Amino acid sequence: MRRLFALLILVSLPVQAAPRPRARDLGVPFDGTPGPWNAITDVAGVAVGHETLVSGEGKLVPGKGPVRTGVTAIFPRGRGVDRPVPAGWFSLNGNGELTGAAWIEESGFLEGPVMLTGTHSVGAVRDATIAWRVKHGPSDAEGYWWSLPVVGETWDGELNDVNGFHVKPEHVARAIEAAKPGPVTEGSVGGGTGSICFEFKGGIGTSSRKLERYTVGVLVQCNCGRRPQLTIAGVPVGREIPEHPAYGTPGENGSILIVIATDAPLLPHQLKRVARRASLALGRLGSISGNGSGDLFVAFSTADPAWDPAKKVNTLSYLPNDALDPLFEAAVRATEEAIVNAMVAADTMTGIDGKTVIALPHDRLRSVLSKRGK
């Protein structure tokens, strides 16, 4: 009886799901040293939250599904902290939308979160972000309500009922309220739920690099590239895994959003320079940023300026330009790894009209890299 009782206890224990591997877990080689989470949240204060919407299957019925979309929120200083951060943005190719970018360019600052979603949900997410702020925070010192939220998008209409307008204010609020520091969920989540990357299932990916004094973190919503282009660690992985392409027509159909955070003290024009370097990571992976691609990048610094209320002057220390090379390299390396992490974390997904996009097969990836000595 004692043995039987012990056996029953053992089999009643819950089975823990194995954590999702990341690119490094598969042996993919990357340069540079990541932070503790290897995520954008390694930059102190940064918080990330997702709301993922997946429902229905079969034939597309506009307004009813299937639904494969969502929202991702990135707070530079944590949820509920509205102090602006120095920022810059860059468009590698502009077939996309990034609301609030004109004010970043004009003012040199980012106010509030960066929100990521699907193309036809940008307006809903923008309005809901303003509504959340009105509900949860006061107006400015003069009693003046004013907000230009930064909302970026990538196209998820290959898998999602994109004209069904399924993202509602409550979903935006849940993404915002889910924002937290620490590990970041990757793959087919949040704004990247319906994404396709190099004709494998894409989505949200993140990575970071620790420098001697500073940290650079990156989060991507990757929905770009064609299969033959994909190059990982210098190896033409896409050509080695040609089966089950996602698109039947030539040309670039996707987009990518890249958010870069750092605690290094930088001026807005320097952050724009950092944002540009994300282009080099896309090039290392084989992307050409085609005509139909919206490749939009934002970089911000969490370094706080000193405020002298008596003189009404902000004093911001900043690195000299000749000290920026390590930050440039960190942005390139972390962006490259974040994109691969997004594909490694994503699962095969079936969406509208039964269309299936396969996940990057881990065993095949390892085999291809091993064959080339990687």
The 8 nearest C-alpha neighbors of each residue, nearest first, counted from 0:
[[1, 3, 2, 4, 5, 6, 7, 8],
 [0, 2, 4, 3, 5, 6, 7, 8],
 [1, 3, 5, 0, 4, 6, 7, 8],
 [2, 4, 6, 0, 5, 1, 7, 8],
 [5, 3, 1, 7, 6, 2, 0, 8],
 [6, 4, 2, 8, 7, 3, 1, 9],
 [7, 5, 3, 9, 8, 4, 2, 10],
 [6, 8, 4, 10, 5, 9, 11, 3],
 [9, 7, 5, 11, 6, 10, 4, 12],
 [8, 10, 6, 7, 11, 12, 5, 4],
 [9, 11, 7, 12, 8, 6, 13, 5],
 [12, 10, 8, 9, 7, 13, 6, 14],
 [11, 13, 10, 9, 14, 8, 7, 15],
 [14, 12, 15, 11, 10, 9, 16, 8],
 [13, 15, 16, 12, 11, 17, 10, 9],
 [14, 16, 13, 17, 18, 12, 19, 11],
 [17, 15, 18, 14, 19, 13, 20, 12],
 [16, 18, 15, 19, 20, 14, 21, 13],
 [19, 17, 20, 16, 15, 21, 344, 184],
 [18, 20, 344, 17, 21, 343, 16, 185],
 [21, 19, 24, 18, 344, 22, 25, 343],
 [20, 22, 24, 23, 340, 343, 344, 19],
 [21, 23, 25, 340, 24, 27, 343, 339],
 [22, 24, 26, 27, 25, 21, 28, 29],
 [25, 23, 21, 22, 26, 20, 27, 19],
 [26, 24, 23, 22, 27, 365, 21, 20],
 [25, 27, 23, 24, 28, 22, 365, 373],
 [26, 28, 23, 22, 25, 29, 232, 24],
 [29, 27, 26, 232, 23, 30, 373, 22],
 [30, 28, 27, 31, 336, 332, 232, 23],
 [29, 31, 332, 28, 32, 333, 329, 33],
 [30, 32, 208, 33, 29, 332, 329, 209],
 [31, 33, 208, 209, 34, 30, 210, 207],
 [34, 32, 208, 207, 37, 209, 31, 35],
 [33, 35, 37, 209, 36, 41, 207, 208],
 [36, 34, 37, 41, 33, 38, 207, 181],
 [37, 35, 38, 34, 182, 41, 181, 40],
 [38, 36, 206, 207, 34, 33, 35, 41],
 [39, 37, 206, 205, 207, 36, 40, 41],
 [38, 40, 216, 217, 41, 207, 218, 206],
 [39, 41, 45, 42, 38, 180, 181, 46],
 [42, 40, 39, 38, 34, 43, 36, 216],
 [43, 41, 40, 214, 45, 261, 39, 262],
 [44, 42, 45, 41, 40, 262, 76, 301],
 [43, 45, 76, 77, 75, 46, 42, 180],
 [44, 46, 75, 40, 76, 77, 74, 43],
 [45, 47, 179, 180, 74, 77, 178, 73],
 [48, 46, 178, 73, 179, 72, 74, 180],
 [178, 47, 49, 177, 174, 72, 71, 175],
 [50, 48, 71, 189, 174, 70, 51, 72],
 [49, 51, 174, 189, 70, 69, 170, 173],
 [52, 50, 69, 189, 188, 49, 68, 53],
 [51, 53, 69, 68, 67, 66, 54, 50],
 [54, 52, 67, 66, 51, 68, 55, 65],
 [55, 53, 66, 65, 52, 56, 67, 64],
 [54, 56, 65, 64, 66, 57, 53, 63],
 [57, 55, 65, 350, 351, 58, 54, 353],
 [56, 58, 352, 353, 351, 59, 65, 55],
 [57, 59, 352, 351, 60, 353, 56, 65],
 [58, 60, 351, 352, 64, 61, 65, 57],
 [59, 61, 63, 64, 62, 58, 65, 160],
 [62, 60, 163, 63, 160, 64, 59, 162],
 [61, 63, 163, 64, 60, 162, 164, 160],
 [62, 64, 60, 61, 65, 163, 160, 66],
 [65, 63, 66, 160, 60, 55, 59, 62],
 [64, 66, 55, 56, 351, 160, 54, 159],
 [67, 65, 64, 159, 54, 53, 160, 68],
 [68, 66, 159, 53, 193, 192, 52, 158],
 [69, 67, 192, 52, 193, 66, 190, 51],
 [68, 70, 189, 190, 51, 52, 50, 116],
 [69, 71, 190, 189, 116, 50, 115, 49],
 [70, 72, 49, 189, 115, 190, 48, 114],
 [73, 71, 114, 48, 175, 47, 174, 113],
 [74, 72, 47, 113, 112, 46, 114, 75],
 [73, 75, 112, 77, 46, 45, 76, 78],
 [76, 74, 45, 77, 44, 73, 301, 112],
 [77, 75, 44, 45, 74, 80, 78, 301],
 [76, 78, 74, 46, 44, 45, 75, 80],
 [77, 79, 80, 74, 178, 76, 46, 175],
 [78, 80, 81, 77, 136, 135, 76, 132],
 [81, 79, 78, 82, 77, 76, 111, 74],
 [82, 80, 111, 83, 79, 110, 76, 78],
 [81, 83, 80, 84, 110, 111, 76, 109],
 [84, 82, 110, 109, 108, 81, 85, 111],
 [83, 85, 109, 108, 301, 300, 86, 299],
 [86, 84, 108, 267, 300, 299, 107, 109],
 [87, 85, 299, 108, 267, 107, 298, 109],
 [86, 88, 271, 270, 267, 298, 297, 107],
 [87, 89, 297, 271, 296, 274, 298, 86],
 [88, 90, 296, 275, 295, 274, 271, 91],
 [91, 89, 295, 92, 93, 294, 296, 88],
 [90, 92, 294, 295, 89, 93, 278, 288],
 [93, 91, 294, 90, 293, 94, 292, 288],
 [92, 94, 293, 95, 90, 294, 91, 295],
 [95, 93, 293, 292, 291, 92, 96, 290],
 [96, 94, 293, 93, 152, 97, 294, 153],
 [95, 97, 151, 152, 98, 94, 293, 93],
 [98, 96, 151, 150, 100, 149, 99, 95],
 [99, 97, 149, 150, 100, 96, 151, 148],
 [98, 100, 149, 147, 101, 102, 148, 97],
 [99, 101, 103, 102, 98, 97, 104, 149],
 [102, 100, 104, 103, 99, 105, 98, 106],
 [101, 103, 105, 104, 100, 99, 106, 107],
 [104, 102, 100, 107, 108, 106, 101, 105],
 [105, 103, 101, 102, 107, 106, 100, 87],
 [104, 106, 102, 103, 107, 101, 108, 100],
 [107, 105, 103, 108, 102, 104, 109, 101],
 [108, 106, 103, 267, 86, 104, 85, 105],
 [107, 109, 85, 86, 103, 84, 106, 83],
 [110, 108, 84, 83, 86, 103, 85, 111],
 [109, 111, 83, 81, 108, 84, 82, 112],
 [110, 112, 81, 109, 74, 148, 113, 83],
 [113, 111, 74, 73, 114, 72, 75, 110],
 [112, 114, 73, 149, 72, 150, 74, 115],
 [113, 115, 150, 72, 71, 112, 149, 151],
 [116, 114, 151, 71, 190, 70, 152, 150],
 [115, 117, 190, 70, 152, 69, 120, 151],
 [118, 116, 152, 153, 120, 154, 155, 119],
 [119, 117, 152, 154, 153, 120, 121, 116],
 [118, 120, 121, 117, 161, 162, 164, 122],
 [119, 121, 123, 117, 118, 122, 124, 166],
 [120, 122, 124, 123, 119, 118, 125, 150],
 [123, 121, 125, 124, 120, 126, 119, 127],
 [122, 124, 120, 126, 125, 121, 127, 167],
 [125, 123, 127, 121, 122, 126, 128, 120],
 [126, 124, 122, 128, 123, 127, 148, 121],
 [125, 127, 129, 123, 128, 124, 122, 130],
 [126, 128, 130, 168, 124, 129, 125, 123],
 [127, 129, 131, 125, 130, 126, 124, 132],
 [130, 128, 132, 126, 127, 131, 133, 125],
 [131, 129, 127, 133, 128, 132, 134, 126],
 [132, 130, 128, 134, 129, 133, 127, 135],
 [131, 133, 129, 135, 134, 130, 136, 128],
 [134, 132, 130, 131, 135, 136, 129, 137],
 [133, 135, 131, 132, 136, 130, 137, 129],
 [134, 136, 132, 133, 131, 137, 79, 130],
 [135, 137, 132, 133, 134, 138, 79, 131],
 [138, 136, 139, 133, 135, 142, 132, 134],
 [137, 139, 142, 144, 143, 140, 136, 141],
 [138, 140, 142, 141, 143, 137, 144, 145],
 [141, 139, 142, 138, 143, 137, 144, 145],
 [140, 142, 143, 139, 138, 144, 137, 145],
 [143, 141, 138, 139, 140, 144, 137, 145],
 [142, 144, 141, 139, 138, 145, 140, 137],
 [145, 143, 138, 142, 139, 146, 133, 137],
 [144, 146, 143, 147, 138, 139, 129, 142],
 [145, 147, 148, 129, 144, 110, 111, 132],
 [146, 148, 99, 149, 145, 98, 102, 110],
 [149, 147, 99, 125, 146, 150, 98, 111],
 [148, 150, 99, 98, 113, 114, 97, 147],
 [151, 149, 114, 98, 97, 115, 113, 148],
 [152, 150, 97, 115, 96, 114, 116, 98],
 [153, 151, 118, 117, 116, 115, 96, 121],
 [152, 154, 117, 118, 254, 255, 155, 222],
 [153, 155, 118, 117, 156, 253, 152, 254],
 [156, 154, 193, 194, 157, 159, 117, 158],
 [155, 157, 159, 161, 158, 154, 160, 193],
 [156, 158, 155, 159, 351, 193, 350, 154],
 [159, 157, 350, 351, 156, 193, 155, 67],
 [158, 160, 67, 156, 66, 161, 155, 351],
 [161, 159, 64, 163, 66, 162, 65, 61],
 [160, 162, 156, 159, 163, 119, 164, 155],
 [163, 161, 164, 160, 61, 62, 119, 156],
 [162, 62, 164, 61, 160, 165, 161, 63],
 [165, 163, 162, 166, 120, 161, 62, 119],
 [164, 166, 163, 167, 66, 62, 120, 68],
 [167, 165, 164, 170, 120, 69, 168, 123],
 [166, 168, 170, 169, 165, 171, 123, 124],
 [169, 167, 127, 171, 170, 172, 166, 123],
 [168, 170, 172, 171, 167, 173, 127, 166],
 [171, 169, 173, 167, 172, 168, 50, 166],
 [170, 172, 168, 174, 169, 173, 124, 175],
 [171, 173, 169, 175, 170, 174, 176, 168],
 [172, 174, 176, 170, 175, 171, 177, 169],
 [175, 173, 49, 50, 48, 177, 171, 172],
 [176, 174, 172, 173, 177, 178, 72, 48],
 [175, 177, 173, 178, 174, 172, 48, 78],
 [176, 178, 48, 174, 175, 173, 179, 49],
 [48, 179, 177, 47, 46, 175, 176, 78],
 [178, 180, 46, 47, 177, 48, 181, 77],
 [179, 181, 46, 40, 45, 47, 182, 44],
 [180, 182, 40, 183, 36, 179, 41, 46],
 [183, 181, 36, 184, 38, 180, 40, 37],
 [184, 182, 185, 181, 38, 47, 205, 40],
 [183, 185, 182, 186, 188, 203, 204, 49],
 [186, 184, 203, 204, 344, 341, 183, 188],
 [185, 187, 345, 344, 202, 341, 203, 188],
 [188, 186, 192, 202, 345, 191, 203, 201],
 [189, 187, 192, 51, 191, 186, 190, 185],
 [190, 188, 69, 70, 49, 51, 71, 50],
 [189, 191, 116, 70, 69, 71, 115, 192],
 [192, 190, 202, 194, 203, 189, 188, 220],
 [191, 193, 187, 188, 68, 189, 190, 194],
 [192, 194, 155, 67, 68, 191, 158, 159],
 [195, 193, 222, 201, 202, 191, 155, 192],
 [194, 196, 201, 222, 200, 198, 199, 197],
 [197, 195, 201, 222, 223, 198, 199, 221],
 [196, 198, 224, 225, 226, 199, 223, 229],
 [199, 197, 245, 196, 226, 195, 225, 244],
 [200, 198, 196, 358, 197, 357, 359, 195],
 [199, 201, 195, 358, 356, 357, 196, 345],
 [202, 200, 195, 196, 342, 194, 341, 221],
 [201, 203, 191, 186, 187, 194, 220, 221],
 [202, 204, 220, 185, 186, 341, 191, 219],
 [205, 203, 341, 337, 185, 340, 219, 338],
 [204, 206, 337, 218, 38, 217, 39, 219],
 [205, 207, 38, 37, 337, 333, 217, 216],
 [208, 206, 216, 37, 33, 38, 333, 215],
 [207, 209, 33, 215, 32, 329, 34, 214],
 [210, 208, 214, 34, 33, 32, 213, 215],
 [209, 211, 213, 212, 214, 208, 325, 32],
 [210, 212, 213, 209, 214, 325, 208, 32],
 [213, 211, 210, 214, 209, 263, 262, 215],
 [212, 214, 210, 263, 262, 211, 209, 215],
 [215, 213, 209, 261, 210, 208, 42, 262],
 [214, 216, 261, 208, 207, 260, 329, 330],
 [217, 215, 39, 207, 260, 259, 38, 206],
 [216, 218, 259, 39, 205, 206, 258, 334],
 [217, 219, 205, 258, 204, 39, 257, 337],
 [220, 218, 257, 204, 256, 203, 221, 205],
 [219, 221, 203, 256, 202, 191, 255, 222],
 [222, 220, 255, 202, 219, 196, 223, 201],
 [221, 223, 196, 195, 194, 254, 253, 255],
 [222, 224, 253, 254, 196, 255, 221, 197],
 [225, 223, 197, 286, 196, 251, 253, 226],
 [226, 224, 197, 228, 198, 227, 251, 229],
 [225, 227, 197, 237, 198, 228, 229, 224],
 [228, 226, 237, 238, 229, 225, 241, 235],
 [227, 229, 285, 226, 225, 286, 237, 230],
 [230, 228, 237, 285, 284, 226, 227, 236],
 [229, 231, 235, 284, 234, 285, 236, 233],
 [230, 232, 234, 233, 284, 236, 229, 235],
 [233, 231, 234, 28, 230, 373, 27, 29],
 [232, 234, 231, 230, 235, 283, 284, 236],
 [233, 235, 230, 231, 232, 236, 368, 371],
 [236, 234, 230, 237, 238, 229, 239, 233],
 [235, 237, 239, 230, 238, 234, 229, 231],
 [238, 236, 229, 227, 226, 240, 239, 235],
 [237, 239, 227, 240, 241, 236, 235, 226],
 [238, 240, 236, 237, 241, 235, 367, 227],
 [241, 239, 237, 238, 242, 236, 363, 226],
 [242, 240, 238, 239, 237, 244, 243, 226],
 [241, 243, 240, 244, 239, 238, 245, 226],
 [242, 244, 245, 241, 357, 356, 198, 240],
 [245, 243, 246, 198, 242, 241, 226, 247],
 [244, 246, 198, 356, 243, 247, 199, 355],
 [247, 245, 248, 244, 198, 249, 225, 252],
 [246, 248, 249, 245, 244, 250, 243, 198],
 [247, 249, 246, 250, 252, 251, 245, 244],
 [250, 248, 247, 251, 246, 252, 225, 226],
 [249, 251, 252, 248, 289, 291, 225, 290],
 [250, 252, 289, 291, 253, 292, 224, 290],
 [253, 251, 291, 292, 250, 223, 254, 224],
 [254, 252, 223, 292, 222, 251, 154, 224],
 [253, 255, 293, 292, 223, 222, 294, 153],
 [254, 256, 221, 294, 222, 220, 223, 293],
 [255, 257, 220, 295, 219, 296, 294, 221],
 [256, 258, 219, 296, 218, 297, 255, 259],
 [259, 257, 297, 218, 217, 298, 296, 219],
 [258, 260, 298, 217, 216, 297, 299, 257],
 [261, 259, 216, 299, 298, 215, 300, 217],
 [262, 260, 215, 300, 263, 214, 42, 216],
 [261, 263, 301, 302, 300, 213, 214, 42],
 [262, 264, 261, 213, 265, 302, 300, 214],
 [265, 263, 317, 302, 318, 316, 262, 300],
 [266, 264, 317, 269, 318, 263, 270, 300],
 [265, 267, 269, 268, 317, 270, 85, 264],
 [268, 266, 86, 270, 107, 87, 269, 85],
 [267, 269, 271, 270, 266, 87, 272, 107],
 [270, 268, 272, 266, 271, 267, 265, 273],
 [271, 269, 273, 87, 267, 272, 268, 298],
 [270, 272, 87, 274, 268, 88, 269, 273],
 [271, 273, 269, 275, 270, 274, 268, 276],
 [272, 274, 270, 271, 276, 275, 327, 269],
 [275, 273, 271, 298, 276, 272, 296, 277],
 [276, 274, 272, 277, 273, 278, 89, 271],
 [277, 275, 278, 273, 274, 279, 331, 327],
 [276, 278, 280, 279, 275, 331, 274, 334],
 [279, 277, 276, 281, 280, 275, 282, 91],
 [280, 278, 282, 277, 281, 276, 283, 331],
 [279, 281, 335, 331, 283, 277, 282, 278],
 [282, 280, 284, 278, 286, 279, 283, 285],
 [281, 283, 279, 285, 286, 284, 280, 278],
 [282, 284, 280, 281, 285, 279, 230, 335],
 [285, 283, 230, 281, 282, 229, 231, 286],
 [284, 286, 228, 282, 229, 230, 283, 281],
 [287, 285, 282, 281, 224, 288, 284, 228],
 [286, 288, 289, 285, 282, 224, 281, 228],
 [289, 287, 286, 292, 92, 290, 294, 91],
 [290, 288, 251, 292, 287, 291, 250, 92],
 [289, 291, 292, 251, 288, 92, 94, 250],
 [292, 290, 251, 252, 289, 94, 293, 253],
 [291, 293, 254, 253, 289, 94, 290, 288],
 [292, 294, 94, 95, 254, 93, 92, 295],
 [295, 293, 255, 92, 91, 254, 90, 256],
 [294, 296, 90, 256, 89, 293, 91, 257],
 [295, 297, 257, 89, 88, 274, 256, 258],
 [298, 296, 88, 258, 274, 87, 259, 257],
 [299, 297, 259, 274, 87, 86, 270, 260],
 [300, 298, 86, 260, 85, 270, 84, 259],
 [301, 299, 261, 262, 302, 85, 260, 84],
 [300, 302, 262, 84, 303, 261, 75, 299],
 [303, 301, 264, 262, 300, 263, 304, 84],
 [304, 302, 301, 305, 315, 84, 264, 300],
 [305, 303, 315, 314, 313, 306, 302, 316],
 [304, 306, 314, 313, 315, 303, 307, 312],
 [307, 305, 313, 312, 308, 304, 314, 311],
 [306, 308, 312, 309, 311, 310, 313, 305],
 [309, 307, 311, 310, 306, 312, 313, 305],
 [310, 308, 307, 311, 312, 306, 313, 305],
 [309, 311, 312, 308, 307, 306, 313, 314],
 [312, 310, 308, 307, 309, 313, 306, 314],
 [313, 311, 310, 307, 306, 314, 308, 309],
 [312, 314, 306, 305, 304, 315, 307, 311],
 [315, 313, 305, 304, 312, 306, 316, 307],
 [314, 316, 304, 305, 317, 313, 303, 264],
 [317, 315, 264, 314, 318, 304, 265, 266],
 [318, 316, 264, 265, 266, 315, 319, 263],
 [317, 319, 265, 264, 322, 320, 316, 323],
 [320, 318, 321, 322, 317, 323, 265, 269],
 [319, 321, 322, 323, 318, 269, 324, 317],
 [320, 322, 319, 323, 324, 318, 325, 326],
 [321, 323, 320, 319, 324, 318, 325, 326],
 [324, 322, 326, 320, 321, 325, 327, 319],
 [323, 325, 327, 326, 322, 328, 321, 320],
 [326, 324, 328, 327, 323, 329, 322, 210],
 [327, 325, 329, 323, 324, 328, 330, 215],
 [326, 328, 324, 330, 325, 329, 273, 276],
 [327, 329, 331, 325, 326, 330, 332, 324],
 [328, 330, 326, 332, 331, 327, 208, 333],
 [331, 329, 327, 333, 328, 332, 334, 326],
 [332, 330, 280, 328, 334, 277, 329, 333],
 [333, 331, 329, 335, 334, 330, 328, 336],
 [332, 334, 206, 207, 336, 330, 335, 331],
 [335, 333, 337, 331, 336, 332, 217, 280],
 [334, 336, 280, 332, 333, 338, 337, 331],
 [337, 335, 339, 333, 338, 334, 340, 206],
 [336, 338, 205, 204, 206, 340, 334, 339],
 [339, 337, 341, 340, 336, 335, 204, 334],
 [338, 340, 336, 342, 341, 337, 343, 22],
 [341, 339, 337, 343, 204, 22, 338, 342],
 [340, 342, 204, 186, 203, 338, 344, 339],
 [341, 343, 201, 339, 345, 340, 344, 359],
 [342, 344, 340, 341, 345, 21, 22, 339],
 [345, 343, 186, 341, 342, 185, 340, 19],
 [346, 344, 186, 187, 342, 343, 200, 358],
 [347, 345, 358, 348, 200, 344, 187, 357],
 [346, 348, 357, 358, 356, 200, 345, 349],
 [349, 347, 356, 355, 346, 350, 357, 200],
 [350, 348, 355, 354, 353, 356, 158, 347],
 [351, 349, 158, 354, 353, 159, 65, 355],
 [350, 352, 59, 158, 353, 65, 354, 58],
 [353, 351, 58, 57, 59, 354, 350, 56],
 [352, 354, 57, 351, 350, 349, 355, 58],
 [355, 353, 349, 350, 352, 351, 356, 158],
 [354, 356, 349, 348, 353, 357, 350, 347],
 [357, 355, 348, 200, 347, 245, 199, 349],
 [358, 356, 347, 199, 200, 355, 359, 348],
 [359, 357, 347, 200, 346, 199, 360, 345],
 [358, 360, 199, 342, 361, 343, 357, 200],
 [361, 359, 363, 362, 358, 364, 343, 357],
 [360, 362, 364, 363, 359, 365, 343, 25],
 [361, 363, 365, 364, 360, 366, 25, 367],
 [364, 362, 366, 360, 365, 361, 367, 240],
 [365, 363, 361, 367, 366, 362, 360, 368],
 [366, 364, 362, 368, 363, 367, 369, 361],
 [365, 367, 363, 369, 364, 368, 370, 362],
 [368, 366, 370, 364, 369, 365, 363, 371],
 [369, 367, 373, 365, 371, 370, 366, 364],
 [370, 368, 372, 366, 373, 371, 367, 365],
 [369, 371, 367, 368, 372, 366, 373, 365],
 [372, 370, 368, 369, 373, 367, 234, 366],
 [371, 373, 369, 370, 368, 367, 234, 366],
 [372, 368, 369, 371, 28, 232, 370, 27]]
